[in-house]
Amino acid sequence: MSATRAALPAPTPAEVGALAFAGYLLGFIAGGNQGALIGVAAVAAGMLVTRFARRVSWAQERTGVAWAAVILALAVIAPFVAEGDFRITQMATAAYIAIGVLGLNLLTGYTGQVSIGHSAFLGLGGYTTAIVVNEWDAHFLVALAIGTLAATLAGVIIGVPALRLSGPYLAIATLGLAVVFGPIVKLHELEDFTGGRAGLNLFAHDLGPPVDWAWLTDARWYYFIALALLIVAIVLARHLTESAVGRSFRAVRDGEVAAAAAGINVAATKITAFAISSAYAGCAGGLLFLLSNRFVSPESYTVLISIEYLIAMIIGGMATIEGSLIGSFFLVYLYRESFDDLSRRMQQGDDMPLFLAGVVIAAVALFGSTLVTAWVRRYGARVHPRYGALALNAALMLCCLGLGVAFTAVVRKATEGFLDLVTLRGALTGMFLIITVVALPEGVAGMLRRLRSLTWGEMGSAVRDRLTTPATGGDPVTPVDEEMTRADFGPVEHMASAGRHGKGG
């Protein structure tokens, strides 16, 4: 074997991105370089293992297992290098949110049943878990199982009348369910169980680890519970989506009439999806009670929670398990953490993070739009035969900087007097959601799937094609250009074009 064939291939752009991301995330969690080095070392080890595995016939189809082992190892190591209990609790929060978003994805992403009432199922699971612990002094895991079962039964009960609804009507009905959950748990007749408006306080109950090990603190114990349940939820969802039940989910989503014609019981499929999704939500709600310092209240399960989960699912990627994990990361580390940090910096007079956020939003909106790309390709040659596209992209970048300045001024003016971006969280997230849907219709998970097989040569070619005009000087024809031409000149011009190609008289 030659030395060239024996040498390991260079890292791909996706692998370099994974190295950088793992280093940044572990460094952020650890609050120093120690975590960054651990993250980079773990991903580098995964790269070496997968490269050697590709050379062995029986291991070529198991490279995904190696990466799963790397991710699991990082998840186990993270709480031991984390900077205090706050970061550990933050990771546990991302884990339970991933469970809830995954359940919503099974219902909405895979089955096509839009639900905005997820917070009610989270609340039912959380309150049931707390009541069982309070009334029967049960072990937390036993109480969590009962809370999950209660949410599952509620999903079946709600799923039956929801069979006659679909689309926006189902969304409105489930929204009503989320709205009425709070007033129900506040009822005076249920106050002995739910705690009424004040909520249910179980600080006196010890739900810590069953063993007295110095390294196993309460925060780490809660994190490992959430991590273990997340792994179980992912495995079950993976097997479900690849089974006949999962294929039925997708068939109902793509067309109920066609699914029924193929012999699928549409009603049973919808109820099953509601039940499974509610079970995931009930489990997530019980973990929310545990991580909220053993406290539940009506404000813990509001409609905003349902909207946040829906946003996380769409941004992460619908009908993908990876998208649910990415969406939970977005919700915890970018949505909540960034807004809180941004609010603190604004109070100190620092507008740079807000300016960068505005530039990023504008860049995603402009450079991620196929219409803008078609416009640059069409008119680049008219500006300059070779560098016209580069000039137009530079002008777009200047526009992004200007929009960043405008974004900073508008938000600063809107928050003048109270400087609390939490009040604008919904509006700003809605804006970001719209931009993401336009620029990334398949979510972040879909974008990562496309980048996974990208080579350095293909990346360089894509950048050159984007920044420069083809040497011929002509306008390259793209599907978007063709659609724009048809829209601009109508069927007459289209028929003339067909005649020039011998397809018409």
Secondary structure per residue as TSV (DSSP state, phi and psi in degrees):
chain	resnum	aa	ss	phi	psi
A	1	M	-	360.0	132.4
A	2	S	-	-73.2	161.8
A	3	A	H	-65.8	-30.0
A	4	T	H	-67.0	-42.1
A	5	R	H	-72.2	-30.2
A	6	A	H	-75.8	-24.8
A	7	A	S	-68.4	143.4
A	8	L	-	-75.2	141.7
A	9	P	-	-66.4	154.4
A	10	A	-	-68.5	155.7
A	11	P	-	-61.4	142.5
A	12	T	-	-81.4	165.1
A	13	P	H	-56.9	-37.3
A	14	A	H	-64.7	-38.9
A	15	E	H	-70.2	-38.3
A	16	V	H	-63.1	-41.1
A	17	G	H	-62.6	-38.8
A	18	A	H	-65.1	-39.6
A	19	L	H	-60.3	-47.9
A	20	A	H	-64.1	-42.7
A	21	F	H	-66.4	-44.4
A	22	A	H	-63.0	-41.1
A	23	G	H	-63.6	-44.2
A	24	Y	H	-65.0	-46.2
A	25	L	H	-65.3	-47.3
A	26	L	H	-67.0	-35.2
A	27	G	H	-65.7	-38.0
A	28	F	H	-66.1	-43.2
A	29	I	H	-66.6	-40.6
A	30	A	H	-82.1	-16.9
A	31	G	T	71.6	26.9
A	32	G	S	-176.2	-175.9
A	33	N	H	-75.1	-19.7
A	34	Q	H	-59.4	-48.7
A	35	G	H	-64.7	-38.8
A	36	A	H	-61.1	-43.3
A	37	L	H	-64.0	-39.0
A	38	I	H	-64.3	-44.0
A	39	G	H	-62.6	-45.8
A	40	V	H	-64.5	-41.7
A	41	A	H	-64.0	-40.3
A	42	A	H	-65.9	-44.1
A	43	V	H	-67.6	-39.1
A	44	A	H	-62.0	-40.3
A	45	A	H	-62.5	-40.1
A	46	G	H	-63.2	-38.3
A	47	M	H	-63.4	-43.3
A	48	L	H	-64.9	-43.1
A	49	V	H	-62.5	-44.9
A	50	T	H	-66.0	-34.4
A	51	R	H	-67.1	-41.9
A	52	F	H	-69.3	-32.8
A	53	A	H	-66.5	-32.9
A	54	R	T	-67.1	-17.2
A	55	R	T	-89.4	-7.3
A	56	V	S	-109.7	126.5
A	57	S	G	-59.4	-44.9
A	58	W	G	-73.9	-15.0
A	59	A	G	-103.6	-3.3
A	60	Q	G	-64.0	-32.5
A	61	E	G	-89.1	5.2
A	62	R	G	-117.6	19.5
A	63	T	H	-66.1	-28.3
A	64	G	H	-63.5	-30.6
A	65	V	H	-64.8	-38.6
A	66	A	H	-62.7	-43.8
A	67	W	H	-68.0	-36.4
A	68	A	H	-62.8	-38.7
A	69	A	H	-65.9	-37.9
A	70	V	H	-64.1	-45.9
A	71	I	H	-63.6	-41.6
A	72	L	H	-64.3	-40.6
A	73	A	H	-62.7	-42.0
A	74	L	H	-63.2	-39.4
A	75	A	H	-66.0	-33.7
A	76	V	H	-76.0	-37.1
A	77	I	H	-74.7	-31.9
A	78	A	H	-51.9	-46.7
A	79	P	H	-66.0	-18.4
A	80	F	H	-86.2	-16.5
A	81	V	H	-110.4	-1.0
A	82	A	S	-67.1	151.0
A	83	E	S	-85.9	78.6
A	84	G	H	89.4	171.4
A	85	D	H	-67.8	-26.1
A	86	F	H	-61.8	-45.7
A	87	R	H	-66.2	-35.7
A	88	I	H	-65.6	-44.8
A	89	T	H	-63.5	-34.6
A	90	Q	H	-64.2	-40.9
A	91	M	H	-66.4	-40.1
A	92	A	H	-63.9	-36.7
A	93	T	H	-62.2	-43.0
A	94	A	H	-62.0	-34.5
A	95	A	H	-68.1	-46.8
A	96	Y	H	-71.3	-32.5
A	97	I	H	-64.9	-37.7
A	98	A	H	-61.2	-36.8
A	99	I	H	-63.5	-46.3
A	100	G	H	-65.2	-43.0
A	101	V	H	-66.3	-36.7
A	102	L	H	-63.1	-41.5
A	103	G	H	-63.3	-41.3
A	104	L	H	-64.7	-36.0
A	105	N	I	-66.2	-36.7
A	106	L	I	-63.0	-34.7
A	107	L	I	-81.9	-49.1
A	108	T	I	-90.7	-48.8
A	109	G	I	-70.6	-44.5
A	110	Y	I	-88.4	-36.0
A	111	T	T	-103.0	-16.8
A	112	G	-	81.8	15.4
A	113	Q	-	-97.6	102.0
A	114	V	-	-71.9	124.5
A	115	S	-	-128.4	131.4
A	116	I	S	-116.5	14.9
A	117	G	-	-109.1	23.4
A	118	H	H	-62.7	-30.5
A	119	S	H	-64.0	-28.7
A	120	A	H	-66.7	-40.0
A	121	F	H	-71.6	-35.4
A	122	L	H	-62.5	-44.0
A	123	G	H	-65.1	-39.4
A	124	L	H	-63.4	-43.0
A	125	G	H	-64.8	-42.0
A	126	G	H	-67.0	-46.4
A	127	Y	H	-67.2	-40.3
A	128	T	H	-63.4	-42.3
A	129	T	H	-60.8	-45.8
A	130	A	H	-65.4	-41.0
A	131	I	H	-66.8	-40.7
A	132	V	H	-63.9	-41.2
A	133	V	H	-65.0	-40.8
A	134	N	H	-73.7	-42.3
A	135	E	H	-83.5	-37.5
A	136	W	H	-111.1	-2.6
A	137	D	-	53.8	40.7
A	138	A	-	-80.0	159.8
A	139	H	-	-64.8	148.3
A	140	F	H	-59.1	-43.3
A	141	L	H	-64.8	-34.9
A	142	V	H	-66.5	-45.1
A	143	A	H	-63.2	-37.4
A	144	L	H	-65.5	-39.4
A	145	A	H	-63.1	-39.8
A	146	I	H	-68.1	-40.5
A	147	G	H	-63.4	-38.6
A	148	T	H	-65.3	-40.9
A	149	L	H	-64.7	-40.9
A	150	A	H	-61.8	-42.8
A	151	A	H	-65.6	-36.3
A	152	T	H	-63.1	-46.0
A	153	L	H	-62.2	-39.1
A	154	A	H	-64.2	-36.8
A	155	G	H	-63.4	-38.9
A	156	V	H	-65.5	-43.9
A	157	I	H	-64.0	-42.5
A	158	I	H	-72.5	-32.6
A	159	G	H	-66.8	-29.3
A	160	V	T	-65.1	-54.7
A	161	P	G	-68.5	-21.8
A	162	A	G	-74.3	-7.2
A	163	L	G	-63.1	-27.5
A	164	R	G	-87.7	0.5
A	165	L	-	-117.6	155.2
A	166	S	-	-159.0	163.4
A	167	G	T	61.5	-136.9
A	168	P	H	-65.2	-27.4
A	169	Y	H	-67.5	-39.6
A	170	L	H	-67.3	-38.8
A	171	A	H	-62.1	-42.4
A	172	I	H	-66.5	-40.7
A	173	A	H	-63.0	-44.6
A	174	T	H	-69.8	-30.3
A	175	L	H	-62.3	-40.6
A	176	G	H	-61.2	-36.7
A	177	L	H	-62.6	-41.5
A	178	A	H	-67.0	-34.5
A	179	V	H	-69.7	-39.8
A	180	V	H	-83.2	-11.6
A	181	F	H	-63.7	-44.3
A	182	G	H	-59.1	-53.0
A	183	P	H	-59.6	-30.7
A	184	I	H	-66.8	-46.7
A	185	V	H	-72.4	-12.2
A	186	K	T	-89.5	-4.8
A	187	L	-	-57.7	141.3
A	188	H	G	-63.7	-32.3
A	189	E	G	-67.6	-23.8
A	190	L	G	-103.7	6.1
A	191	E	H	-62.4	-32.9
A	192	D	H	-64.5	-25.0
A	193	F	H	-99.0	-43.2
A	194	T	H	-95.4	-14.0
A	195	G	-	83.5	-0.4
A	196	G	G	64.1	-142.7
A	197	R	G	-66.7	-30.0
A	198	A	G	-76.0	-17.4
A	199	G	-	86.9	-179.3
A	200	L	E	-111.9	118.7
A	201	N	E	-105.5	117.8
A	202	L	-	-121.2	38.2
A	203	F	T	-59.8	-32.1
A	204	A	T	-71.2	-19.9
A	205	H	S	-81.0	133.6
A	206	D	-	-94.0	110.4
A	207	L	-	-112.3	24.9
A	208	G	S	-75.6	-173.6
A	209	P	-	-64.2	148.8
A	210	P	S	-75.6	-11.2
A	211	V	S	-119.3	152.8
A	212	D	-	-98.9	71.5
A	213	W	-	-104.9	134.9
A	214	A	T	-61.8	-36.8
A	215	W	T	-77.4	-19.0
A	216	L	-	-94.8	82.0
A	217	T	-	-76.2	170.7
A	218	D	H	-59.2	-43.7
A	219	A	H	-62.6	-42.5
A	220	R	H	-68.9	-37.1
A	221	W	H	-62.5	-45.0
A	222	Y	H	-63.0	-39.9
A	223	Y	H	-63.6	-44.6
A	224	F	H	-67.9	-31.8
A	225	I	H	-62.9	-49.2
A	226	A	H	-63.0	-40.3
A	227	L	H	-65.1	-44.4
A	228	A	H	-62.2	-42.7
A	229	L	H	-67.6	-34.4
A	230	L	H	-65.5	-42.0
A	231	I	H	-61.8	-44.4
A	232	V	H	-60.9	-42.9
A	233	A	H	-63.2	-39.7
A	234	I	H	-67.2	-44.8
A	235	V	H	-62.0	-45.6
A	236	L	H	-63.2	-42.4
A	237	A	H	-65.9	-38.1
A	238	R	H	-62.0	-48.3
A	239	H	H	-65.8	-36.8
A	240	L	H	-65.3	-47.2
A	241	T	H	-69.1	-24.4
A	242	E	T	-92.9	0.0
A	243	S	S	-94.7	-178.2
A	244	A	H	-64.1	-32.9
A	245	V	H	-63.5	-44.9
A	246	G	H	-62.3	-38.7
A	247	R	H	-66.0	-33.8
A	248	S	H	-66.2	-39.8
A	249	F	H	-55.7	-50.6
A	250	R	H	-66.9	-34.6
A	251	A	H	-65.3	-42.2
A	252	V	H	-64.7	-39.3
A	253	R	H	-63.1	-42.2
A	254	D	H	-75.6	-24.7
A	255	G	-	172.1	113.9
A	256	E	H	-67.7	-37.3
A	257	V	H	-65.5	-45.9
A	258	A	H	-65.0	-37.3
A	259	A	H	-64.7	-43.1
A	260	A	H	-64.7	-37.8
A	261	A	H	-65.5	-27.2
A	262	A	T	-83.7	2.5
A	263	G	T	93.2	11.8
A	264	I	-	-87.7	134.3
A	265	N	-	-78.4	97.8
A	266	V	H	-63.5	-42.8
A	267	A	H	-62.5	-47.1
A	268	A	H	-64.3	-35.6
A	269	T	H	-65.8	-43.8
A	270	K	H	-64.1	-44.2
A	271	I	H	-64.5	-40.1
A	272	T	H	-61.2	-42.9
A	273	A	H	-63.2	-42.6
A	274	F	H	-62.5	-43.0
A	275	A	H	-64.5	-46.3
A	276	I	H	-66.5	-43.4
A	277	S	H	-62.2	-40.4
A	278	S	H	-67.1	-35.3
A	279	A	H	-62.8	-44.6
A	280	Y	H	-61.4	-42.1
A	281	A	H	-65.8	-41.3
A	282	G	H	-62.1	-39.7
A	283	C	H	-63.6	-44.5
A	284	A	H	-63.5	-38.5
A	285	G	H	-65.4	-38.0
A	286	G	H	-64.8	-38.5
A	287	L	H	-68.4	-33.8
A	288	L	H	-61.6	-40.4
A	289	F	H	-60.6	-43.1
A	290	L	H	-65.7	-44.9
A	291	L	H	-78.8	-12.0
A	292	S	T	-89.6	30.8
A	293	N	T	59.4	41.6
A	294	R	S	58.3	49.9
A	295	F	E	-141.6	135.1
A	296	V	E	-130.0	146.7
A	297	S	-	-153.3	163.2
A	298	P	G	-58.2	-29.1
A	299	E	G	-73.4	-11.5
A	300	S	G	-77.5	-17.9
A	301	Y	S	-134.2	67.1
A	302	T	-	-95.5	174.9
A	303	V	H	-62.0	-30.8
A	304	L	H	-59.5	-33.6
A	305	I	H	-61.9	-43.8
A	306	S	H	-60.6	-43.6
A	307	I	H	-66.4	-40.3
A	308	E	H	-61.8	-42.2
A	309	Y	H	-65.0	-39.5
A	310	L	H	-64.2	-41.6
A	311	I	H	-64.0	-44.1
A	312	A	H	-60.8	-39.9
A	313	M	H	-65.5	-43.8
A	314	I	H	-68.9	-44.6
A	315	I	H	-67.9	-41.6
A	316	G	H	-66.3	-43.3
A	317	G	-	135.8	120.1
A	318	M	T	-76.3	149.6
A	319	A	T	61.0	32.0
A	320	T	-	-140.1	138.0
A	321	I	H	-69.8	-39.9
A	322	E	H	-61.3	-35.3
A	323	G	H	-63.1	-34.7
A	324	S	H	-65.7	-40.3
A	325	L	H	-67.1	-43.0
A	326	I	H	-64.7	-39.6
A	327	G	H	-63.9	-38.7
A	328	S	H	-67.0	-37.7
A	329	F	H	-61.5	-44.7
A	330	F	I	-59.2	-44.3
A	331	L	I	-64.7	-40.1
A	332	V	I	-83.7	-48.5
A	333	Y	I	-94.3	-27.3
A	334	L	I	-102.8	-40.3
A	335	Y	I	-79.1	-57.7
A	336	R	I	-80.7	-49.4
A	337	E	H	-62.7	-46.1
A	338	S	H	-66.2	-40.9
A	339	F	H	-66.8	-39.7
A	340	D	H	-65.5	-43.8
A	341	D	H	-66.7	-38.7
A	342	L	H	-64.6	-39.4
A	343	S	H	-64.1	-41.9
A	344	R	H	-64.2	-41.5
A	345	R	H	-67.9	-36.4
A	346	M	H	-65.3	-37.4
A	347	Q	H	-63.2	-26.7
A	348	Q	T	-90.0	3.4
A	349	G	T	86.5	13.4
A	350	D	-	-98.4	113.8
A	351	D	-	-102.7	-0.9
A	352	M	H	-61.2	-44.8
A	353	P	H	-60.5	-37.0
A	354	L	H	-67.6	-38.6
A	355	F	H	-64.0	-44.5
A	356	L	H	-63.2	-39.1
A	357	A	H	-62.6	-41.2
A	358	G	H	-64.8	-39.8
A	359	V	H	-65.1	-42.7
A	360	V	H	-63.4	-45.1
A	361	I	H	-60.8	-44.3
A	362	A	H	-65.5	-39.8
A	363	A	H	-65.6	-41.4
A	364	V	H	-63.7	-40.6
A	365	A	H	-67.6	-40.6
A	366	L	H	-84.0	-53.6
A	367	F	H	-77.0	-16.9
A	368	G	T	-91.2	-3.7
A	369	S	-	-86.5	129.0
A	370	T	H	-67.6	-30.3
A	371	L	H	-65.8	-41.8
A	372	V	H	-65.9	-40.5
A	373	T	H	-60.7	-44.5
A	374	A	H	-63.7	-37.6
A	375	W	H	-64.6	-42.3
A	376	V	H	-64.6	-42.9
A	377	R	H	-65.6	-37.5
A	378	R	H	-71.5	-43.6
A	379	Y	H	-103.1	-1.0
A	380	G	H	-62.7	-43.2
A	381	A	H	-65.6	-27.2
A	382	R	H	-72.5	-28.9
A	383	V	H	-77.2	-46.7
A	384	H	-	-156.3	138.6
A	385	P	T	-57.9	-31.6
A	386	R	T	-116.0	-41.2
A	387	Y	T	-112.1	20.0
A	388	G	H	-66.2	-42.2
A	389	A	H	-63.1	-38.3
A	390	L	H	-61.9	-41.6
A	391	A	H	-64.9	-42.1
A	392	L	H	-66.2	-38.6
A	393	N	H	-68.0	-34.4
A	394	A	H	-64.9	-39.7
A	395	A	H	-63.9	-39.1
A	396	L	H	-64.0	-37.8
A	397	M	H	-65.1	-38.7
A	398	L	H	-63.0	-37.7
A	399	C	H	-61.9	-39.6
A	400	C	H	-61.8	-42.1
A	401	L	H	-63.4	-42.9
A	402	G	H	-63.9	-40.5
A	403	L	H	-67.0	-31.9
A	404	G	H	-63.0	-41.9
A	405	V	H	-63.7	-45.1
A	406	A	H	-64.1	-40.9
A	407	F	H	-61.0	-43.6
A	408	T	H	-62.2	-43.6
A	409	A	H	-65.7	-41.6
A	410	V	H	-66.1	-46.1
A	411	V	H	-66.8	-40.6
A	412	R	H	-60.8	-41.1
A	413	K	H	-67.9	-40.6
A	414	A	H	-67.4	-29.8
A	415	T	T	-99.8	8.3
A	416	E	T	-64.8	127.5
A	417	G	T	104.8	-31.2
A	418	F	T	-130.6	-24.3
A	419	L	-	51.5	38.4
A	420	D	-	-118.6	102.9
A	421	L	G	-70.0	-10.7
A	422	V	G	-60.1	-33.1
A	423	T	G	-69.1	-23.6
A	424	L	G	-101.8	7.0
A	425	R	H	-59.1	-43.9
A	426	G	H	-63.5	-45.2
A	427	A	H	-65.6	-45.7
A	428	L	H	-66.7	-37.4
A	429	T	H	-68.8	-37.5
A	430	G	H	-60.8	-41.2
A	431	M	H	-62.4	-45.8
A	432	F	H	-64.2	-36.1
A	433	L	H	-64.9	-44.1
A	434	I	H	-61.4	-44.0
A	435	I	H	-63.6	-40.7
A	436	T	H	-65.7	-41.6
A	437	V	H	-64.2	-38.2
A	438	V	H	-71.7	-46.4
A	439	A	H	-82.5	-33.7
A	440	L	-	-129.2	75.6
A	441	P	T	-62.3	-23.6
A	442	E	T	-94.5	6.5
A	443	G	H	77.8	178.0
A	444	V	H	-65.1	-36.1
A	445	A	H	-61.2	-40.8
A	446	G	H	-64.4	-40.0
A	447	M	H	-63.9	-42.3
A	448	L	H	-65.7	-34.2
A	449	R	H	-63.1	-38.7
A	450	R	H	-70.5	-35.2
A	451	L	H	-78.0	-16.9
A	452	R	H	-62.1	-36.3
A	453	S	T	-99.5	9.0
A	454	L	-	-75.4	136.2
A	455	T	-	-101.3	168.2
A	456	W	H	-65.0	-37.5
A	457	G	H	-63.4	-43.5
A	458	E	H	-65.3	-37.1
A	459	M	H	-65.4	-43.1
A	460	G	H	-63.0	-40.7
A	461	S	H	-64.2	-40.0
A	462	A	H	-64.0	-40.2
A	463	V	H	-66.5	-42.9
A	464	R	H	-63.7	-42.0
A	465	D	H	-64.0	-31.7
A	466	R	H	-78.5	-34.4
A	467	L	H	-95.5	-19.2
A	468	T	S	-124.4	158.5
A	469	T	-	-89.4	139.4
A	470	P	-	-52.6	147.7
A	471	A	T	-61.6	-25.9
A	472	T	T	-66.5	-22.7
A	473	G	-	82.2	-5.7
A	474	G	S	-80.9	169.8
A	475	D	-	-88.3	113.0
A	476	P	-	-64.8	138.4
A	477	V	-	-91.3	125.0
A	478	T	-	-121.4	161.7
A	479	P	H	-55.8	-35.0
A	480	V	H	-67.4	-41.8
A	481	D	H	-60.2	-42.7
A	482	E	H	-62.5	-41.9
A	483	E	H	-66.4	-38.0
A	484	M	H	-65.7	-37.5
A	485	T	H	-64.6	-43.8
A	486	R	H	-63.0	-38.9
A	487	A	H	-69.4	-35.1
A	488	D	H	-76.2	-41.8
A	489	F	H	-107.3	-6.9
A	490	G	H	76.8	-175.1
A	491	P	H	-69.1	-24.4
A	492	V	H	-62.8	-48.8
A	493	E	H	-65.1	-36.5
A	494	H	H	-65.0	-39.7
A	495	M	H	-68.0	-36.8
A	496	A	H	-64.9	-40.8
A	497	S	H	-62.1	-40.8
A	498	A	H	-63.9	-37.1
A	499	G	H	-65.8	-36.9
A	500	R	H	-65.3	-25.2
A	501	H	T	-96.5	11.6
A	502	G	T	82.0	17.0
A	503	K	S	-103.2	1.5
A	504	G	-	-151.5	170.6
A	505	G	-	-87.3	360.0
